Amino acid sequence: MNPALHAALAEGAVVVTPNRRLARFLHREFDVAQRAAGHAAWPTPTILPYPNWLEILWSEAILSDAATGASLLLTSAQSGILWRRVVDADGLSLLDPHGAALVAAEAWTLVHAWGAGGESWRAWRGMLEETDDVSIFVRWVEQYRAALRRADACDLSLAPERLATIAGRIDRSARHLIMGGFVELTPQQERLCAALVGAGTQVRRVETLHVVPHAAASRVTAASRRDELAAALNWARNHVEQRGAARVGIVVEDLAQRRDEVVALAEDLLCPGAILPGAAVSVAPFDISLGVALASVPLVAAAFDLIALAHSGLDASAASVLLRSPYLPDAERTWARRAACERVWLDSGVRTVTMGAAIAALDAPSPELARRWQRAREAWRSPSPASPREWADAWRAWLVDTGWPGTRALDSGEYQAREAWEHALAEFTSLGAVLPRLDAARAIDALRGLLRDTVFQPEGSAAPIQILGILEGSGLAFDALWVAGLSADRWPPAPAPNPLLPFVWQRERNVPRSSAKRELEFAETLTARFAQAASEVVFSSAASADDHALSPSALIVRYPMRPAHVVSLPWWHALATSMTLEVIVDDRAPPLAAGSFAPGGSRIIATQSDCPFQATARHRLGAEAWPAPLAGLSARERGMLVHATLAAFWGRVGDLASLVALHPTALAAHIAAAVGRGLAELPAPRWRGLPLLIRAGERRRLSMLLEAWLAVERRRPAFTVRDI
């Protein structure tokens, strides 16, 4: 940590950081320094991410009676709901309305962060066609502003402007403010800081990094992007093994796109024991930024699926995953038996599973859970329509009644996921400020959107290896740092201006991602910061990707080249080459019972000819292929419907003479009645579960097939149907 920053914290200054990770890092560094100084206790420093600091400053303005006009400051979730309502109400045919709302919210933030203040977007009205993206955004902004006025609220994009105008009237407890770790301040942030200075607050910008006197930066080229990551991970592991308490960073330029690949490779190389059954999943020698959507966390996904099951049912595949979940009662003992329900649903072509169907399926493999869910369903009372708070209370009670999150103790990561779920329900409750009453469908949709937009990142112990994105890694100090992915095609990154704002305006304001010049300057700044972030820094790039050659970024070619790191063999290769395999001859299948016949009939000969192993597995050991999910009716079901329809028709008509005597209108009526009786042979839940298009198509298919068969029957000699 920069000594100047440490001294300011010790004196009680408030430090504002650009992101939460840097705030946690500075907290940890301050605590380490205090312990090293021999202190047993010390005041907790005030280190806040920028959005949290704005919320505290807004609260101080409210307590000081300085705020005029709207006093409610919307959270990101509340403003996100408003943007989604605006986009949905506009009536445009959009492929992704949710994505459009996110882009609009980002554009709204950029307009205020990088604009000159005021309502500059009004000047864009009428400049272009009504269907142009910018004109659509202006229309959405007007509707969004109207929604804010109706709610008597302000959002985080507007708050800095409001706070700047009343800074002199805010009774602030802290008079020393430090903006720490910012690569740059937006014009809006500079205006707010200037207003606070005018009100008597001392504001300084301080770098979080201290200058490393003997920083040595070099570069490496790996054969491929995967080899580059593997080299970085092996290098980090060697550093930790050799230096013990070393803090090693790996910054990956495109971590957001490659997160799953990076996590899989890191687990393979840094903690291969994590694949063993029963291994702790939350304890790892590395920590990775850019968390996942809260909706995808298994514990939270199980909770949401249980709620969806109570209201409208689940897709059969999702219901099968839920029944196998470890977050149901007695899962360790009965999950395998519950998994058999999926086979039953696949065989019967079930597409949607209701709560009643789930209880019926569980009755045999897990009767205790079936009885518990039956009691929960009898006690469940949907409060629709209701306030978000009433929905949250009802859902909590429902989850308790169904037994979530199971009976086993949660590990650290799962406990944090449950805390994140409770926080998400609290966020959902706060939506009452903008959505006073919700029916069941809208409540479920709002909760789903909230979980999808909430990022979950477990805060484990301080792992020695930190894997970070470009922005998350900026401002952090390490003992050793590797920055990967700096090939010429990716660093500096290509411009990506916001499509809802005029491109000229973005370039004039130097908005992030607006131009190649802007991206080059930003990349140069970050590269220089990374080069000073540790005593040993390695920049790397790949020599090829997707069968085309790559070259290193021009921003790193000035650093000396070092030999490529030798990628060690994976753990499974060491196991495979060191073990001695035992050979067992097992060439006799279980004998058939005396007097019995080999199953399979004549098929056994063809199967034996194709593959003796498959013949043995299928006909002697009873192995069966897993049924494929049915998009409609199975061949067996369609054949059964044809037979039932023919039987229904001839049961009424009886003979050829009666068929020939039928008037075309009467014949059509007989065919329609026979098709209806034939379709009635299919179980009603199965028929209702089919899409409307398939139901209509099957009715039409049976009618056409029956007509074709009757045309053939008319040409036969006279006959009478004696038996069916």
TORZADREN-786864 format. One line per 5 residues: number of its first residue (from 1); their letters; for each residue x negated, z negated, y of C-alpha. Coordinates in steps of 0.05 Angstrom, whole numbers, plus 5000, padded with zeros to 4 digits. Layout:
% TORZADREN-786864
NUM = A = X,Z,Y  ...
END
This chain:
% TORZADREN-786864
1 = MNPAL = 5000,5000,5000  4978,5015,5071  4950,4949,5099  4987,4960,5164  5053,4965,5126
6 = HAALA = 5037,4902,5086  5022,4863,5149  5087,4886,5181  5127,4864,5120  5093,4796,5121
11 = EGAVV = 5115,4789,5194  5188,4804,5176  5194,4877,5195  5249,4920,5166  5221,4980,5128
16 = VTPNR = 5265,5041,5117  5245,5091,5063  5270,5162,5047  5291,5144,4976  5305,5086,4930
21 = RLARF = 5244,5096,4886  5196,5087,4943  5233,5024,4965  5225,4994,4895  5152,5014,4894
26 = LHREF = 5138,4979,4961  5175,4917,4937  5132,4915,4875  5068,4926,4914  5084,4871,4963
31 = DVAQR = 5098,4822,4907  5032,4840,4873  4994,4829,4938  5028,4761,4949  5010,4737,4879
36 = AAGHA = 4939,4762,4887  4934,4720,4951  4952,4658,4911  5023,4649,4938  5073,4617,4891
41 = AWPTP = 5134,4637,4934  5147,4683,4993  5206,4711,5032  5236,4774,5001  5217,4833,5046
46 = TILPY = 5272,4878,5074  5257,4947,5047  5317,4994,5047  5331,5067,5031  5356,5104,5092
51 = PNWLE = 5430,5107,5072  5432,5033,5056  5399,5017,5123  5453,5057,5159  5507,5017,5124
56 = ILWSE = 5475,4951,5145  5466,4976,5217  5539,4997,5217  5559,4927,5193  5518,4896,5249
61 = AILSD = 5554,4941,5299  5622,4918,5272  5602,4844,5275  5577,4854,5346  5643,4885,5367
66 = AATGA = 5602,4945,5390  5637,4998,5348  5693,5036,5382  5742,5082,5348  5738,5088,5273
71 = SLLLT = 5710,5026,5241  5712,5046,5167  5646,5077,5142  5661,5119,5081  5615,5117,5021
76 = SAQSG = 5588,5181,4991  5642,5178,4937  5698,5171,4988  5674,5228,5030  5663,5270,4968
81 = ILWRR = 5736,5260,4948  5757,5283,5018  5715,5346,5012  5745,5362,4944  5815,5353,4971
86 = VVDAD = 5800,5399,5030  5772,5453,4984  5830,5448,4935  5882,5449,4990  5852,5512,5022
91 = GLSLL = 5880,5555,4966  5819,5599,4955  5807,5627,4885  5739,5595,4869  5702,5595,4804
96 = DPHGA = 5676,5525,4816  5716,5486,4868  5677,5422,4853  5611,5458,4866  5639,5489,4930
101 = ALVAA = 5657,5419,4955  5586,5395,4941  5556,5454,4980  5604,5441,5037  5586,5368,5040
106 = EAWTL = 5512,5387,5041  5524,5437,5097  5561,5383,5137  5502,5336,5129  5452,5391,5151
111 = VHAWG = 5493,5408,5212  5487,5337,5238  5417,5320,5213  5385,5383,5242  5432,5401,5298
116 = AGGES = 5428,5380,5370  5487,5333,5365  5560,5346,5380  5607,5396,5347  5561,5456,5346
121 = WRAWR = 5599,5488,5288  5657,5504,5334  5617,5560,5365  5616,5596,5298  5691,5603,5296
126 = GMLEE = 5713,5675,5304  5642,5702,5300  5654,5734,5233  5711,5754,5187  5760,5701,5164
131 = TDDVS = 5736,5710,5093  5663,5701,5111  5629,5639,5082  5613,5610,5151  5685,5620,5176
136 = IFVRW = 5711,5587,5113  5664,5528,5125  5688,5520,5197  5760,5519,5171  5742,5466,5120
141 = VEQYR = 5706,5425,5173  5768,5423,5216  5810,5399,5157  5757,5348,5138  5754,5321,5210
146 = AALRR = 5830,5315,5209  5827,5276,5144  5775,5229,5175  5820,5217,5235  5880,5202,5191
151 = ADACD = 5838,5151,5152  5809,5124,5218  5740,5131,5186  5669,5156,5196  5621,5182,5144
156 = LSLAP = 5545,5175,5134  5533,5243,5167  5568,5222,5232  5545,5149,5232  5475,5159,5263
161 = ERLAT = 5506,5194,5323  5557,5139,5332  5504,5085,5324  5458,5118,5374  5512,5115,5428
166 = IAGRI = 5524,5040,5418  5453,5018,5400  5447,4976,5464  5508,4935,5445  5488,4919,5374
171 = DRSAR = 5463,4847,5363  5406,4861,5314  5374,4806,5274  5309,4846,5266  5271,4874,5325
176 = HLIMG = 5215,4909,5287  5232,4972,5248  5185,5015,5208  5202,5084,5181  5156,5086,5120
181 = GFVEL = 5138,5144,5076  5178,5199,5111  5144,5267,5108  5184,5284,5171  5243,5256,5210
186 = TPQQE = 5304,5298,5223  5325,5308,5296  5384,5262,5283  5338,5206,5257  5293,5216,5317
191 = RLCAA = 5352,5209,5365  5374,5145,5330  5304,5116,5332  5298,5133,5406  5364,5098,5420
196 = LVGAG = 5340,5036,5383  5275,5037,5423  5316,5041,5486  5355,4980,5462  5292,4939,5454
201 = TQVRR = 5275,4951,5381  5203,4966,5364  5203,5028,5319  5141,5056,5285  5127,5109,5233
206 = VETLH = 5077,5085,5182  5048,5121,5121  5058,5082,5057  4993,5109,5028  4926,5081,5048
211 = VVPHA = 4868,5130,5053  4829,5134,4988  4756,5136,5009  4730,5174,4949  4790,5215,4926
216 = AASRV = 4768,5270,4879  4817,5327,4869  4808,5384,4819  4851,5436,4784  4865,5458,4713
221 = TAASR = 4897,5520,4683  4934,5513,4616  4955,5569,4570  5030,5556,4577  5077,5510,4614
226 = RDELA = 5088,5468,4552  5013,5462,4541  5006,5442,4614  5055,5385,4605  5023,5364,4539
231 = AALNW = 4954,5363,4573  4981,5320,4630  5014,5270,4582  4951,5264,4538  4909,5255,4600
236 = ARNHV = 4955,5200,4625  4954,5165,4557  4878,5166,4555  4875,5136,4625  4922,5079,4605
241 = EQRGA = 4885,5066,4540  4817,5064,4575  4835,5027,4638  4890,4980,4614  4931,4963,4675
246 = ARVGI = 4923,5032,4707  4983,5063,4742  4985,5137,4727  5031,5188,4758  5053,5256,4732
251 = VVEDL = 5090,5298,4784  5127,5359,4756  5147,5412,4807  5210,5434,4769  5227,5368,4736
256 = AQRRD = 5302,5376,4752  5305,5439,4709  5259,5414,4654  5278,5341,4649  5301,5343,4576
261 = EVVAL = 5239,5382,4554  5194,5333,4591  5228,5272,4561  5225,5300,4490  5151,5318,4497
266 = AEDLL = 5135,5250,4529  5169,5213,4472  5133,5256,4421  5064,5244,4451  5069,5175,4483
271 = CPGAI = 5117,5136,4438  5130,5172,4372  5156,5108,4341  5219,5116,4383  5246,5164,4330
276 = LPGAA = 5247,5110,4276  5315,5080,4258  5328,5016,4296  5272,5028,4347  5285,5002,4417
281 = VSVAP = 5306,5061,4459  5295,5027,4527  5223,5006,4519  5174,5063,4532  5106,5070,4564
286 = FDISL = 5134,5119,4614  5188,5120,4666  5220,5185,4691  5256,5197,4756  5315,5243,4766
291 = GVALA = 5365,5205,4723  5423,5236,4685  5496,5239,4704  5529,5173,4689  5584,5211,4652
296 = SVPLV = 5532,5234,4600  5507,5163,4584  5535,5148,4514  5562,5079,4530  5598,5104,4592
301 = AAAFD = 5622,5168,4557  5654,5124,4503  5690,5083,4556  5716,5145,4591  5738,5177,4526
306 = LIALA = 5777,5115,4507  5813,5118,4574  5828,5192,4565  5853,5179,4495  5903,5129,4522
311 = HSGLD = 5931,5178,4572  5932,5248,4544  5888,5254,4483  5820,5283,4470  5791,5347,4443
316 = ASAAS = 5780,5338,4368  5705,5344,4375  5703,5291,4430  5748,5245,4389  5701,5253,4329
321 = VLLRS = 5642,5232,4371  5681,5172,4397  5697,5148,4327  5623,5151,4309  5603,5114,4372
326 = PYLPD = 5562,5050,4365  5604,5021,4421  5664,5007,4378  5675,4942,4338  5637,4936,4273
331 = AERTW = 5606,5005,4284  5542,4991,4244  5582,4979,4180  5639,5029,4187  5616,5087,4230
336 = ARRAA = 5599,5131,4170  5669,5121,4141  5700,5136,4209  5660,5201,4212  5702,5227,4154
341 = CERVW = 5760,5234,4202  5726,5295,4232  5728,5331,4165  5803,5318,4159  5816,5345,4229
346 = LDSGV = 5774,5407,4217  5808,5422,4151  5877,5416,4183  5857,5454,4246  5872,5397,4294
351 = RTVTM = 5851,5415,4365  5875,5354,4405  5876,5283,4380  5924,5233,4410  5919,5157,4406
356 = GAAIA = 5972,5157,4351  5934,5210,4311  5869,5172,4318  5902,5108,4293  5932,5145,4234
361 = ALDAP = 5865,5176,4216  5830,5108,4220  5880,5073,4175  5841,5088,4111  5767,5086,4133
366 = SPELA = 5773,5030,4184  5839,4992,4178  5815,4934,4223  5801,4982,4281  5867,5019,4268
371 = RRWQR = 5906,4954,4274  5868,4934,4336  5882,5001,4370  5955,4997,4349  5961,4929,4383
376 = AREAW = 5925,4957,4444  5972,5016,4448  6033,4971,4443  6005,4928,4500  5984,4988,4543
381 = RSPSP = 6027,4999,4605  6008,5059,4648  6016,5037,4721  6026,5110,4745  6031,5121,4803
386 = ASPRE = 5986,5066,4826  5929,5048,4873  5857,5058,4850  5850,4983,4843  5910,4978,4797
391 = WADAW = 5883,5035,4755  5814,5002,4750  5845,4935,4728  5889,4970,4676  5829,5008,4648
396 = RAWLV = 5787,4945,4643  5841,4911,4604  5850,4972,4559  5775,4975,4543  5775,4901,4524
401 = DTGWP = 5835,4911,4478  5803,4970,4443  5738,4932,4431  5690,4969,4477  5629,4963,4481
406 = GTRAL = 5627,4939,4409  5603,4876,4375  5527,4884,4373  5482,4860,4430  5464,4912,4482
411 = DSGEY = 5392,4929,4497  5365,4932,4568  5384,5005,4581  5454,4996,4552  5465,4933,4593
416 = QAREA = 5445,4971,4656  5493,5027,4636  5549,4976,4630  5531,4949,4699  5531,5020,4725
421 = WEHAL = 5601,5030,4695  5626,4968,4730  5596,4993,4795  5629,5060,4784  5697,5025,4775
426 = AEFTS = 5684,4987,4840  5669,5054,4874  5733,5081,4845  5771,5022,4873  5743,5037,4942
431 = LGAVL = 5776,5106,4939  5840,5071,4959  5818,5080,5031  5828,5156,5024  5874,5160,4962
436 = PRLDA = 5926,5104,4968  5967,5124,4906  5948,5166,4845  5986,5190,4785  5951,5187,4717
441 = ARAID = 5924,5258,4718  5894,5252,4788  5865,5183,4772  5830,5209,4710  5804,5270,4748
446 = ALRGL = 5778,5226,4804  5742,5180,4755  5713,5239,4718  5686,5269,4783  5657,5202,4804
451 = LRDTV = 5620,5192,4738  5595,5264,4740  5566,5257,4810  5536,5188,4799  5463,5189,4776
456 = FQPEG = 5441,5136,4727  5368,5116,4725  5352,5052,4685  5305,5005,4721  5260,4982,4665
461 = SAAPI = 5195,4944,4670  5139,4976,4710  5116,5028,4659  5043,5049,4667  5061,5123,4668
466 = QILGI = 5109,5149,4721  5138,5220,4713  5166,5243,4779  5194,5302,4817  5159,5330,4878
471 = LEGSG = 5199,5292,4930  5202,5227,4889  5126,5227,4880  5111,5235,4954  5088,5171,4987
476 = LAFDA = 5071,5134,4923  5000,5111,4906  4969,5115,4837  4904,5100,4802  4906,5172,4776
481 = LWVAG = 4954,5229,4790  4969,5296,4757  5012,5347,4794  5038,5401,4746  5074,5467,4756
486 = LSADR = 5036,5492,4817  5035,5566,4799  5038,5618,4854  5110,5637,4836  5135,5566,4846
491 = WPPAP = 5090,5533,4898  5109,5538,4954  5181,5546,4929  5224,5604,4950  5273,5593,5008
496 = APNPL = 5344,5572,4990  5385,5566,5053  5454,5536,5051  5503,5594,5043  5557,5562,5087
501 = LPFVW = 5514,5558,5150  5489,5616,5192  5420,5636,5168  5395,5647,5239  5416,5577,5260
506 = QRERN = 5380,5547,5199  5315,5583,5215  5319,5565,5289  5329,5492,5272  5275,5494,5218
511 = VPRSS = 5324,5467,5166  5293,5451,5098  5293,5511,5050  5313,5559,5106  5252,5604,5109
516 = AKREL = 5187,5621,5074  5147,5595,5134  5183,5528,5131  5171,5522,5056  5097,5539,5063
521 = EFAET = 5086,5485,5116  5124,5433,5076  5085,5450,5012  5019,5445,5050  5037,5376,5075
526 = LTARF = 5058,5351,5006  4996,5380,4972  4951,5345,5023  4989,5279,5011  4982,5285,4936
531 = AQAAS = 4907,5298,4943  4900,5230,4976  4948,5191,4931  4896,5169,4879  4822,5166,4867
536 = EVVFS = 4830,5220,4814  4879,5277,4825  4890,5338,4781  4930,5398,4803  4951,5445,4747
541 = SAASA = 4986,5511,4733  5002,5553,4672  4968,5619,4657  5031,5651,4630  5106,5640,4622
546 = DDHAL = 5159,5683,4589  5107,5735,4568  5081,5748,4639  5016,5725,4671  5015,5672,4725
551 = SPSAL = 4963,5653,4776  4951,5586,4809  4982,5572,4877  4939,5591,4937  4947,5519,4961
556 = IVRYP = 4905,5491,4903  4852,5545,4892  4804,5510,4940  4798,5451,4893  4743,5456,4840
561 = MRPAH = 4762,5481,4771  4753,5434,4713  4755,5451,4638  4824,5453,4607  4842,5390,4569
566 = VVSLP = 4844,5396,4494  4915,5383,4471  4914,5334,4413  4953,5349,4351  5023,5317,4348
571 = WWHAL = 5034,5255,4307  5072,5291,4252  5013,5336,4240  4968,5276,4228  5019,5247,4179
576 = ATSMT = 5026,5313,4142  4951,5322,4133  4936,5251,4113  4990,5237,4062  4987,5250,3987
581 = LEVIV = 5051,5281,3961  5080,5259,3894  5108,5314,3851  5171,5299,3811  5202,5350,3763
586 = DDRAP = 5277,5346,3770  5305,5407,3735  5366,5378,3699  5434,5372,3733  5483,5317,3712
591 = PLAAG = 5513,5336,3645  5586,5357,3641  5634,5309,3607  5651,5325,3536  5709,5373,3530
596 = SFAPG = 5709,5391,3604  5697,5459,3636  5646,5477,3689  5681,5481,3757  5682,5545,3797
601 = GSRII = 5710,5593,3745  5680,5662,3746  5648,5649,3814  5595,5606,3781  5564,5669,3751
606 = ATQSD = 5559,5705,3818  5532,5643,3852  5481,5631,3798  5457,5703,3806  5451,5696,3882
611 = CPFQA = 5416,5628,3883  5410,5580,3824  5401,5520,3871  5465,5535,3909  5502,5544,3843
616 = TARHR = 5478,5476,3819  5492,5442,3886  5561,5471,3894  5589,5472,3823  5552,5414,3789
621 = LGAEA = 5537,5366,3846  5601,5380,3885  5567,5398,3951  5612,5432,4001  5598,5470,4065
626 = WPAPL = 5620,5435,4129  5684,5468,4152  5679,5511,4213  5724,5493,4272  5787,5536,4272
631 = AGLSA = 5804,5574,4336  5873,5588,4307  5905,5590,4239  5863,5593,4176  5869,5650,4126
636 = RERGM = 5903,5602,4078  5954,5581,4130  5969,5653,4150  5979,5673,4078  6025,5614,4067
641 = LVHAT = 6067,5635,4128  6074,5706,4101  6099,5681,4033  6147,5632,4067  6174,5686,4112
646 = LAAFW = 6186,5735,4055  6219,5680,4014  6265,5662,4072  6285,5735,4082  6300,5751,4009
651 = GRVGD = 6335,5684,3999  6387,5708,4049  6390,5784,4035  6383,5781,3959  6379,5854,3938
656 = LASLV = 6362,5925,3959  6434,5945,3970  6444,5890,4021  6379,5909,4056  6400,5983,4062
661 = ALHPT = 6469,5964,4088  6442,5922,4145  6453,5950,4215  6387,5951,4256  6413,5896,4301
666 = ALAAH = 6431,5853,4241  6365,5869,4208  6327,5846,4270  6367,5781,4270  6351,5769,4196
671 = IAAAV = 6277,5782,4208  6275,5735,4268  6311,5681,4227  6263,5690,4169  6202,5685,4214
676 = GRGLA = 6230,5621,4245  6242,5590,4176  6173,5612,4153  6139,5581,4213  6177,5517,4201
681 = ELPAP = 6136,5509,4137  6075,5494,4180  6071,5419,4198  6101,5408,4267  6039,5373,4297
686 = RWRGL = 5995,5431,4272  6041,5483,4304  6046,5445,4370  5970,5439,4373  5960,5514,4373
691 = PLLIR = 5951,5551,4439  6014,5586,4464  5980,5654,4458  5965,5643,4384  6036,5619,4370
696 = AGERR = 6066,5680,4403  6017,5726,4368  6032,5696,4299  6107,5703,4309  6097,5776,4328
701 = RLSML = 6049,5788,4269  6099,5760,4218  6155,5803,4247  6114,5867,4245  6088,5852,4175
706 = LEAWL = 6158,5838,4148  6184,5902,4179  6127,5941,4146  6141,5910,4078  6216,5923,4083
711 = AVERR = 6201,5997,4097  6164,5999,4031  6220,5961,3995  6272,6012,4019  6237,6066,3978
716 = RPAFT = 6240,6027,3912  6294,6034,3859  6352,5986,3863  6333,5914,3850  6360,5843,3857
721 = VRDI = 6319,5782,3873  6332,5732,3816  6283,5677,3834  6233,5659,3889
END
